[in-house]
Amino acid sequence: MLLRPPFATTSRYDSTMEFPVRVILPQRRKPTAAAPLDC
């Protein structure tokens, strides 16, 4: 998944914040190119 072990184990709040950031930012640049790289 997109979440890293440190963020996932630290707390749900941190992991929740990390998920949208990694998903939204790449999509703004290139949705089609970022999707396969992140996922």
KOLGU-4560 file (N, C-alpha, C; in nm, 3 decimals, padded with zeros to 5 digits):
<recs>
<n_xx: 00.084 n_yy: -00.121 n_zz: 00.000 ca_xx: 00.000 ca_yy: 00.000 ca_zz: 00.000 c_xx: 00.088 c_yy: 00.126 c_zz: 00.000 mol: A seq: 1 type: MET>
<n_xx: 00.020 n_yy: 00.241 n_zz: -00.002 ca_xx: 00.093 ca_yy: 00.367 ca_zz: -00.005 c_xx: 00.155 c_yy: 00.399 c_zz: 00.130 mol: A seq: 2 type: LEU>
<n_xx: 00.093 n_yy: 00.352 n_zz: 00.237 ca_xx: 00.140 ca_yy: 00.385 ca_zz: 00.371 c_xx: 00.269 c_yy: 00.311 c_zz: 00.405 mol: A seq: 3 type: LEU>
<n_xx: 00.360 n_yy: 00.381 n_zz: 00.471 ca_xx: 00.485 ca_yy: 00.319 ca_zz: 00.513 c_xx: 00.471 c_yy: 00.263 c_zz: 00.653 mol: A seq: 4 type: ARG>
<n_xx: 00.550 n_yy: 00.161 n_zz: 00.689 ca_xx: 00.544 ca_yy: 00.100 ca_zz: 00.822 c_xx: 00.550 c_yy: 00.202 c_zz: 00.935 mol: A seq: 5 type: PRO>
<n_xx: 00.646 n_yy: 00.299 n_zz: 00.933 ca_xx: 00.656 ca_yy: 00.398 ca_zz: 01.042 c_xx: 00.526 c_yy: 00.476 c_zz: 01.060 mol: A seq: 6 type: PRO>
<n_xx: 00.467 n_yy: 00.522 n_zz: 00.951 ca_xx: 00.345 ca_yy: 00.602 ca_zz: 00.959 c_xx: 00.227 c_yy: 00.517 c_zz: 01.004 mol: A seq: 7 type: PHE>
<n_xx: 00.223 n_yy: 00.394 n_zz: 00.956 ca_xx: 00.110 ca_yy: 00.307 ca_zz: 00.988 c_xx: 00.112 c_yy: 00.263 c_zz: 01.133 mol: A seq: 8 type: ALA>
<n_xx: 00.232 n_yy: 00.241 n_zz: 01.188 ca_xx: 00.243 ca_yy: 00.192 ca_zz: 01.325 c_xx: 00.239 c_yy: 00.305 c_zz: 01.427 mol: A seq: 9 type: THR>
<n_xx: 00.277 n_yy: 00.427 n_zz: 01.383 ca_xx: 00.280 ca_yy: 00.542 ca_zz: 01.475 c_xx: 00.140 c_yy: 00.571 c_zz: 01.528 mol: A seq: 10 type: THR>
<n_xx: 00.049 n_yy: 00.603 n_zz: 01.438 ca_xx: -00.089 ca_yy: 00.630 ca_zz: 01.479 c_xx: -00.178 c_yy: 00.638 c_zz: 01.356 mol: A seq: 11 type: SER>
<n_xx: -00.307 n_yy: 00.618 n_zz: 01.376 ca_xx: -00.400 ca_yy: 00.622 ca_zz: 01.262 c_xx: -00.408 c_yy: 00.763 c_zz: 01.205 mol: A seq: 12 type: ARG>
<n_xx: -00.394 n_yy: 00.863 n_zz: 01.290 ca_xx: -00.403 ca_yy: 01.003 ca_zz: 01.244 c_xx: -00.291 c_yy: 01.034 c_zz: 01.145 mol: A seq: 13 type: TYR>
<n_xx: -00.169 n_yy: 00.993 n_zz: 01.179 ca_xx: -00.055 ca_yy: 01.019 ca_zz: 01.091 c_xx: -00.071 c_yy: 00.946 c_zz: 00.958 mol: A seq: 14 type: ASP>
<n_xx: -00.114 n_yy: 00.821 n_zz: 00.964 ca_xx: -00.131 ca_yy: 00.742 ca_zz: 00.842 c_xx: -00.242 c_yy: 00.801 c_zz: 00.756 mol: A seq: 15 type: SER>
<n_xx: -00.345 n_yy: 00.854 n_zz: 00.821 ca_xx: -00.457 ca_yy: 00.915 ca_zz: 00.748 c_xx: -00.412 c_yy: 01.041 c_zz: 00.676 mol: A seq: 16 type: THR>
<n_xx: -00.322 n_yy: 01.116 n_zz: 00.738 ca_xx: -00.272 ca_yy: 01.239 ca_zz: 00.678 c_xx: -00.174 c_yy: 01.208 c_zz: 00.565 mol: A seq: 17 type: MET>
<n_xx: -00.098 n_yy: 01.101 n_zz: 00.580 ca_xx: 00.002 ca_yy: 01.063 ca_zz: 00.481 c_xx: -00.063 c_yy: 01.013 c_zz: 00.352 mol: A seq: 18 type: GLU>
<n_xx: -00.175 n_yy: 00.943 n_zz: 00.365 ca_xx: -00.241 ca_yy: 00.884 ca_zz: 00.249 c_xx: -00.287 c_yy: 00.990 c_zz: 00.147 mol: A seq: 19 type: PHE>
<n_xx: -00.368 n_yy: 01.090 n_zz: 00.191 ca_xx: -00.417 ca_yy: 01.192 ca_zz: 00.098 c_xx: -00.303 c_yy: 01.272 c_zz: 00.036 mol: A seq: 20 type: PRO>
<n_xx: -00.199 n_yy: 01.301 n_zz: 00.113 ca_xx: -00.087 ca_yy: 01.380 ca_zz: 00.063 c_xx: -00.019 c_yy: 01.310 c_zz: -00.054 mol: A seq: 21 type: VAL>
<n_xx: 00.008 n_yy: 01.181 n_zz: -00.039 ca_xx: 00.077 ca_yy: 01.107 ca_zz: -00.145 c_xx: -00.014 c_yy: 01.084 c_zz: -00.266 mol: A seq: 22 type: ARG>
<n_xx: -00.144 n_yy: 01.083 n_zz: -00.243 ca_xx: -00.238 ca_yy: 01.057 ca_zz: -00.353 c_xx: -00.272 c_yy: 01.185 c_zz: -00.428 mol: A seq: 23 type: VAL>
<n_xx: -00.302 n_yy: 01.292 n_zz: -00.354 ca_xx: -00.346 ca_yy: 01.418 ca_zz: -00.416 c_xx: -00.233 c_yy: 01.489 c_zz: -00.489 mol: A seq: 24 type: ILE>
<n_xx: -00.117 n_yy: 01.502 n_zz: -00.427 ca_xx: -00.006 ca_yy: 01.575 ca_zz: -00.487 c_xx: 00.037 c_yy: 01.517 c_zz: -00.622 mol: A seq: 25 type: LEU>
<n_xx: 00.062 n_yy: 01.385 n_zz: -00.632 ca_xx: 00.101 ca_yy: 01.327 ca_zz: -00.760 c_xx: -00.006 c_yy: 01.345 c_zz: -00.868 mol: A seq: 26 type: PRO>
<n_xx: -00.133 n_yy: 01.335 n_zz: -00.829 ca_xx: -00.243 ca_yy: 01.346 ca_zz: -00.925 c_xx: -00.247 c_yy: 01.485 c_zz: -00.987 mol: A seq: 27 type: GLN>
<n_xx: -00.206 n_yy: 01.586 n_zz: -00.912 ca_xx: -00.206 ca_yy: 01.723 ca_zz: -00.965 c_xx: -00.105 c_yy: 01.736 c_zz: -01.078 mol: A seq: 28 type: ARG>
<n_xx: 00.007 n_yy: 01.664 n_zz: -01.066 ca_xx: 00.110 ca_yy: 01.670 ca_zz: -01.169 c_xx: 00.069 c_yy: 01.588 c_zz: -01.291 mol: A seq: 29 type: ARG>
<n_xx: 00.062 n_yy: 01.455 n_zz: -01.272 ca_xx: 00.020 ca_yy: 01.366 ca_zz: -01.381 c_xx: -00.056 c_yy: 01.248 c_zz: -01.324 mol: A seq: 30 type: LYS>
<n_xx: -00.189 n_yy: 01.251 n_zz: -01.330 ca_xx: -00.274 ca_yy: 01.145 ca_zz: -01.274 c_xx: -00.242 c_yy: 01.008 c_zz: -01.333 mol: A seq: 31 type: PRO>
<n_xx: -00.231 n_yy: 01.000 n_zz: -01.463 ca_xx: -00.210 ca_yy: 00.871 ca_zz: -01.529 c_xx: -00.071 c_yy: 00.816 c_zz: -01.500 mol: A seq: 32 type: THR>
<n_xx: 00.027 n_yy: 00.904 n_zz: -01.492 ca_xx: 00.165 ca_yy: 00.860 ca_zz: -01.470 c_xx: 00.191 c_yy: 00.831 c_zz: -01.322 mol: A seq: 33 type: ALA>
<n_xx: 00.123 n_yy: 00.904 n_zz: -01.234 ca_xx: 00.147 ca_yy: 00.888 ca_zz: -01.090 c_xx: 00.074 c_yy: 00.766 c_zz: -01.035 mol: A seq: 34 type: ALA>
<n_xx: -00.038 n_yy: 00.730 n_zz: -01.094 ca_xx: -00.119 ca_yy: 00.619 ca_zz: -01.043 c_xx: -00.039 c_yy: 00.488 c_zz: -01.039 mol: A seq: 35 type: ALA>
<n_xx: 00.022 n_yy: 00.444 n_zz: -01.147 ca_xx: 00.096 ca_yy: 00.317 ca_zz: -01.146 c_xx: 00.219 c_yy: 00.323 c_zz: -01.056 mol: A seq: 36 type: PRO>
<n_xx: 00.282 n_yy: 00.439 n_zz: -01.045 ca_xx: 00.403 ca_yy: 00.452 ca_zz: -00.963 c_xx: 00.370 c_yy: 00.442 c_zz: -00.815 mol: A seq: 37 type: LEU>
<n_xx: 00.265 n_yy: 00.513 n_zz: -00.771 ca_xx: 00.228 ca_yy: 00.514 ca_zz: -00.629 c_xx: 00.165 c_yy: 00.381 c_zz: -00.589 mol: A seq: 38 type: ASP>
<n_xx: 00.079 n_yy: 00.329 n_zz: -00.675 ca_xx: 00.009 ca_yy: 00.205 ca_zz: -00.642 c_xx: 00.099 c_yy: 00.086 c_zz: -00.677 mol: A seq: 39 type: CYS>
</recs>
